[in-house]
Amino acid sequence: MAAISKEILIRSSAEDVWAVIGDFAAGPSRMAPGYVVDTRVEADTRVVTFIDGTVARERFVALDHQNRRIVYAVVGDSLQPAHDNASMQVLPDGEGRCRLIWIHDVLPDDLAPTLDAAMTHGSAVIKHTFEDRRSPQVGPTSAS
């Protein structure tokens, strides 16, 4: 199984970042506007549409507010993985800073390069979104 891990240092508080990351229903659209063009929830699954047309169906697995960690499993997307599980965790890293740890486990291994490239691009968009305080997508949402 391939494990892809991204660690993103963000100039924003862990609380502010978690308010978005921990929002299962709208988090992807709020953390990566423009890269994610739509997020909707169907029962325990969110359907995330990316700018390139890729659609991922992500099943909710766990939400741990105390440790600021969310876990989801990709149960259907255009890559059709045999196994696809991901987690995001927000850790404080000094005053007004945090680290976002994003881990994705996937089978078969040959999907890793494609997923790694998508996560690298997504990580840059996420960092920019949180550090650009002019972005209205980072603010509170009634879906939280």
N, C-alpha and C positions, 0 to 999 in steps of 0.2 A: 504494500500500500504506500502510495506517495503521500508525504506530509509537507504541505507548503505553509510557511509561517512568515508573517509580516509584522514588524514592530514599527509603529508610527509614533514619533514624538510630536505632540501637539501643544501649541501655546494656547491652552484653554484649560479651565479647571476640570478635574475628573467628574465633578457633579454635572457641569454643563454638557460635557461630552456624553456621559451616561444617560442624561435625559433624552438624548436622541438615539443612541445605540440601543438602549433598552426599550425603545418603542417598537415592538414587533410589527404593529400594523403599518406604520408610516416611516420607520427608521431609514430604510434604504433610500427613499425619495428625499428625505430630509438631510441625510449625510452625504449624498452624492447627486445633487440636483444637476440635471443635464446629462450625466452618465447613466443614471436611472431615470427613465422617462415616465414610469408608472409603477405604483405598488397598490395592490388591493388584497383584501383578505377574504378567503373562502373557508369557513369553519376554522380548523387549526393550521391552515396552510396559507402562506402569503404568495401571491403571484407577482414576481418582479420582472419588469420589462426594461431591458437595457437599450441604449441608443443604437446599437448595432442590430437590433431586432431579436437578440437572444431573450428567451423567456425562461425563467427559472421558477419552479414550484418548490417552496421551502417550507417544510413542516416544522412547527414549533416543537422544541424538545424541552428546554428548561430556561428559566429566568431567575437569576440570583441577584437581587438588589443589593444585598449586603456586600457581596464580592464583585459587584458590577460586571456580571458575566451573563451572556446569552448564548444559547446553543440551538442550532437548527440543522435539519437534515434536508438536503436537496433530493426531492423525490421525483422530480421530472424536469428535464430541461433539454435543450437541443443537443447536448453532448451525450446524453443517455449513459451516465456512469452506472457501474454495478454497485458502488458504494460512494456516498458523498456526504460528509458530515463536517460541520464548521462551528467554530465558537469565536466570540469576540469578548475581550475583557478589557476594562478600563482601569488603569492603575495610576494613582497620584505620583507625580514626579517633580516635586518642588512646588513652590508657590506659583499658581496660575499656569501650571503645566501638567500634562499627563502622558501616559503611554497607552496606546491602543494595541493590544496583541490580538492578531487575527490568525487563526489556525484553521487549515482546511485539509482534511484527509480524503483521498479519492482513490478509487480503483476503476479501471485499470491504470497502471502507472503511466502509460503513454498519454493520458490526459493532463498530466502535471505541467508540461510546458505551456499549454494553452491557458490553463487555470492560473499558473504563476504570472503570465503576462497580464491577464485580466485583473488579478489582485494587485499587481504593481501599479497599473494605471488607476485602478479604483482607490488604492491607498493615497496616491497623489491628489486625487479629487477630494477625498475625505479630509485630508490635511488642509487643503486650500479652503474648503467649505468652513471648517471650524475656525480657522485663523482669519478668515475674512468676515469680520463682524458686521459687514453691510448686508450679508446674506440673510434674507427673511426666512429661509428654510430651516435655520438652526434654532429658531425660537421655539417657545412652547407650542404644543398642539393639544387640542381637546381629545385626541385619540390616545394620549399617554395614560 
